[in-house]
Amino acid sequence: MKEKLSVVKIGGNVIEDEKALDNFLSAFSRLEGLKILVHGGGKLATQLATKLGIESKMIDGRRITDAETVDIITMVYGGLANKKIVAQLQSKNINAIGLSGADGNSIQAHKRPVKQIDYGFVGDIDGVSSELLKNLLSINLTPIFCALSHDGAGQLLNTNADTIASEIAIGMASVFETTLYYCFEKKGVLLDITDENSVVKNIDTSKYKELLSKGVIADGMLPKLHNCFHALDNNVEKVCLGDVSMLDKNTKLFTTLKL
């Protein structure tokens, strides 16, 4: 029987709110068993870029990552945000280790090919080093990943944190019984966007298609749900979406996805 592993992705809105971050990290620290955390930090990166007089370019909510922007996000994702999280987890008796995809060659990627839009130094993931992560977990270290990968030729790449979480969960699914958690500001997938409690508790493939056809899943939820089902299609046991309360085993109101 495989040991259980939780891979948890936390959104940038929580990272910049000190109280919300502390609440989340307390819940994460109480999560039983082995765990890995993945975080972004886009809003903090935009704030720093503005202070430095560097314009943040976005197209359809996606950041265009030129050479200056790679430096900014490396400072914020791999430095400020990552180390704050690691330090706070140490205070909660979680022996955390902060990582980018370059560390230990843990996440290899390639620069996204230019089609209609040149996103710059943005990475599409080729593979995750499950052996390295298994070794870290085996000596009671909890990996904390920022949203950076690398191309193996010295270039860091801005990489979607939802995708990193999904690919890490997939990479670990052959070794562990893996659950992927996407923590964000909503309680789950909502039937009615104006009703915070209209959570769709269970979604399988047929329900997913139904919600897509009705337009319930739209906009920013589309890529998130795509990552969810990509993980499920690649042996991840289940995927959960909701706010921080879903990490509490007594909470019932969140969305669970299974095939």
C-alpha positions as CSV (number, residue, x, y, z in Angstrom):
1,M,0.0,0.0,0.0
2,K,1.4,3.4,-1.0
3,E,2.1,6.1,1.5
4,K,-0.1,9.2,1.2
5,L,1.2,12.5,-0.1
6,S,-0.5,15.9,-0.3
7,V,0.6,18.5,-3.0
8,V,-0.9,21.9,-2.1
9,K,-0.9,25.0,-4.3
10,I,-1.6,28.4,-2.7
11,G,-2.6,31.5,-4.7
12,G,-0.9,34.8,-4.7
13,N,-3.8,36.6,-3.0
14,V,-3.0,34.7,0.3
15,I,0.7,35.4,0.1
16,E,0.4,39.1,0.3
17,D,-2.1,39.1,3.2
18,E,0.0,38.3,6.3
19,K,-3.0,37.1,8.4
20,A,-4.4,34.9,5.6
21,L,-0.9,33.5,5.0
22,D,-0.4,32.6,8.6
23,N,-3.8,30.9,8.8
24,F,-3.0,28.9,5.6
25,L,0.4,27.9,6.9
26,S,-1.1,26.8,10.2
27,A,-3.6,24.6,8.3
28,F,-0.9,23.3,6.0
29,S,1.3,22.4,9.0
30,R,-1.6,20.4,10.6
31,L,-2.1,18.4,7.4
32,E,-1.3,14.8,8.2
33,G,1.4,12.9,6.4
34,L,3.9,13.9,3.7
35,K,3.3,17.2,1.9
36,I,4.7,19.5,-0.8
37,L,3.7,23.2,-1.2
38,V,3.7,25.2,-4.4
39,H,3.2,29.0,-4.4
40,G,3.1,31.9,-6.9
41,G,3.5,35.6,-6.0
42,G,2.5,37.5,-9.1
43,K,1.0,40.5,-7.3
44,L,4.1,40.9,-5.2
45,A,6.2,40.8,-8.4
46,T,4.0,43.5,-10.0
47,Q,4.4,45.7,-6.9
48,L,8.2,45.4,-6.9
49,A,8.4,46.0,-10.7
50,T,6.3,49.2,-10.2
51,K,8.7,50.4,-7.4
52,L,11.6,49.8,-9.7
53,G,10.0,51.6,-12.6
54,I,9.6,48.4,-14.8
55,E,6.3,48.0,-16.6
56,S,4.5,44.7,-16.1
57,K,3.0,43.5,-19.4
58,M,0.0,41.2,-19.2
59,I,-2.0,39.6,-22.1
60,D,-5.3,37.8,-21.1
61,G,-4.1,37.7,-17.5
62,R,-0.8,36.1,-18.4
63,R,2.5,37.8,-17.7
64,I,4.9,38.6,-20.5
65,T,8.3,37.7,-19.1
66,D,11.2,39.6,-20.6
67,A,14.7,39.6,-19.3
68,E,14.1,42.3,-16.7
69,T,10.9,40.5,-15.5
70,V,12.8,37.2,-15.0
71,D,15.0,39.0,-12.6
72,I,12.0,40.5,-10.7
73,I,10.2,37.3,-10.4
74,T,13.3,35.4,-9.3
75,M,13.8,38.0,-6.5
76,V,10.1,37.7,-5.5
77,Y,9.2,34.1,-6.1
78,G,12.5,32.4,-5.3
79,G,13.6,35.0,-2.7
80,L,11.1,37.1,-0.7
81,A,7.9,35.0,-1.0
82,N,9.6,31.6,-0.8
83,K,11.9,32.4,2.2
84,K,9.1,34.1,4.2
85,I,7.0,30.9,3.8
86,V,9.9,28.6,4.7
87,A,10.7,30.7,7.8
88,Q,7.1,30.8,9.0
89,L,6.8,27.0,8.5
90,Q,9.9,26.5,10.6
91,S,8.1,28.4,13.4
92,K,5.3,25.9,13.1
93,N,7.6,22.8,13.4
94,I,7.6,22.0,9.7
95,N,11.2,21.5,8.5
96,A,10.7,23.2,5.1
97,I,13.2,23.6,2.3
98,G,12.6,26.3,-0.4
99,L,13.2,25.3,-4.0
100,S,12.9,26.5,-7.6
101,G,12.9,24.1,-10.5
102,A,16.6,24.7,-10.9
103,D,17.5,23.4,-7.4
104,G,18.5,19.8,-7.6
105,N,17.4,19.9,-11.3
106,S,13.9,19.3,-9.8
107,I,11.7,20.7,-12.6
108,Q,13.0,20.8,-16.2
109,A,11.2,22.8,-18.8
110,H,11.6,24.5,-22.2
111,K,10.9,28.0,-23.3
112,R,7.3,28.2,-24.7
113,P,7.4,28.4,-28.5
114,V,6.1,31.6,-30.0
115,K,2.7,31.2,-31.7
116,Q,0.4,34.2,-31.8
117,I,2.0,35.8,-28.7
118,D,5.7,35.8,-27.5
119,Y,5.4,35.2,-23.8
120,G,9.1,35.6,-23.3
121,F,10.9,33.5,-20.7
122,V,8.0,31.3,-19.8
123,G,8.5,27.6,-19.2
124,D,6.4,24.6,-20.3
125,I,7.4,21.6,-18.1
126,D,9.2,18.6,-19.5
127,G,9.6,16.6,-16.3
128,V,9.8,16.5,-12.5
129,S,12.6,14.7,-10.6
130,S,10.4,12.4,-8.4
131,E,13.5,10.7,-7.1
132,L,14.9,13.9,-5.6
133,L,11.6,14.8,-4.0
134,K,11.2,11.3,-2.6
135,N,14.6,11.6,-1.0
136,L,13.8,14.9,0.5
137,L,10.5,13.6,1.9
138,S,12.3,10.5,3.3
139,I,14.5,12.7,5.5
140,N,11.5,14.6,6.8
141,L,12.0,17.8,4.7
142,T,8.9,19.5,3.2
143,P,9.7,21.0,-0.2
144,I,8.3,24.5,-0.9
145,F,8.3,25.3,-4.6
146,C,8.1,28.7,-6.2
147,A,6.8,29.2,-9.7
148,L,10.2,28.9,-11.5
149,S,11.6,26.1,-13.6
150,H,14.8,26.0,-15.8
151,D,15.8,24.9,-19.2
152,G,19.0,23.0,-18.3
153,A,21.1,25.6,-20.2
154,G,21.2,28.2,-17.4
155,Q,18.0,30.0,-18.1
156,L,15.3,30.4,-15.4
157,L,11.7,30.3,-16.7
158,N,8.5,31.8,-15.3
159,T,6.1,28.8,-14.9
160,N,2.5,28.7,-14.0
161,A,2.2,27.6,-10.3
162,D,-1.0,25.6,-11.0
163,T,0.8,23.6,-13.7
164,I,3.9,23.1,-11.4
165,A,1.6,21.7,-8.7
166,S,-0.2,19.4,-11.2
167,E,3.1,18.1,-12.7
168,I,4.6,17.5,-9.3
169,A,1.5,15.5,-8.3
170,I,1.8,13.5,-11.5
171,G,5.5,12.9,-11.0
172,M,4.9,11.6,-7.4
173,A,1.8,9.5,-8.2
174,S,3.9,6.4,-9.1
175,V,5.5,6.5,-5.7
176,F,2.7,7.8,-3.4
177,E,-1.1,7.9,-3.2
178,T,-1.2,11.5,-4.2
179,T,-3.9,14.1,-3.6
180,L,-3.6,17.6,-5.2
181,Y,-5.2,20.6,-3.4
182,Y,-5.8,23.9,-5.2
183,C,-6.3,26.5,-2.4
184,F,-7.8,29.8,-3.5
185,E,-10.3,32.4,-2.3
186,K,-13.5,30.5,-3.2
187,K,-15.0,27.5,-1.4
188,G,-14.8,25.5,-4.6
189,V,-16.4,25.4,-8.0
190,L,-19.6,27.5,-7.7
191,L,-22.8,26.8,-9.5
192,D,-23.7,30.5,-9.0
193,I,-20.8,32.9,-8.8
194,T,-22.9,35.3,-6.6
195,D,-23.5,32.6,-4.0
196,E,-20.4,31.6,-2.1
197,N,-22.1,28.5,-0.8
198,S,-23.3,27.1,-4.1
199,V,-20.4,24.6,-4.2
200,V,-20.4,21.7,-6.6
201,K,-19.1,19.1,-4.1
202,N,-18.2,16.3,-6.6
203,I,-17.2,16.5,-10.2
204,D,-16.4,13.6,-12.5
205,T,-15.7,13.6,-16.2
206,S,-19.4,13.7,-17.3
207,K,-20.2,16.4,-14.7
208,Y,-17.2,18.4,-15.9
209,K,-18.5,18.3,-19.5
210,E,-22.0,19.3,-18.3
211,L,-20.6,22.3,-16.3
212,L,-18.5,23.4,-19.3
213,S,-21.5,23.3,-21.7
214,K,-23.5,25.4,-19.3
215,G,-20.7,27.9,-18.9
216,V,-20.5,27.3,-15.1
217,I,-16.7,26.6,-15.6
218,A,-15.4,29.7,-17.5
219,D,-12.6,32.3,-17.5
220,G,-9.9,31.7,-14.9
221,M,-11.4,28.4,-13.8
222,L,-10.9,26.8,-17.3
223,P,-7.1,26.4,-17.0
224,K,-7.4,25.4,-13.4
225,L,-9.9,22.6,-14.2
226,H,-7.8,21.6,-17.2
227,N,-4.8,21.1,-14.8
228,C,-7.1,19.1,-12.4
229,F,-8.2,16.6,-15.0
230,H,-4.7,16.4,-16.5
231,A,-3.5,15.3,-13.1
232,L,-6.4,12.8,-12.7
233,D,-5.7,11.4,-16.2
234,N,-2.1,10.7,-15.0
235,N,-2.8,8.6,-11.9
236,V,-3.2,11.4,-9.3
237,E,-5.8,9.9,-6.8
238,K,-8.0,12.9,-6.4
239,V,-8.0,16.7,-6.7
240,C,-9.6,19.1,-4.3
241,L,-10.5,22.8,-4.8
242,G,-11.5,25.3,-2.1
243,D,-10.4,27.8,0.4
244,V,-8.0,27.2,3.3
245,S,-10.7,25.5,5.4
246,M,-10.6,22.4,3.1
247,L,-7.3,21.4,4.6
248,D,-9.2,20.8,7.9
249,K,-10.4,17.2,7.9
250,N,-13.7,18.3,9.5
251,T,-14.6,20.6,6.6
252,K,-17.2,19.3,4.2
253,L,-17.7,22.3,1.8
254,F,-15.2,22.1,-1.1
255,T,-15.0,20.5,-4.5
256,T,-13.5,17.0,-5.0
257,L,-12.7,15.9,-8.5
258,K,-12.3,12.2,-9.6
259,L,-12.5,10.5,-12.9
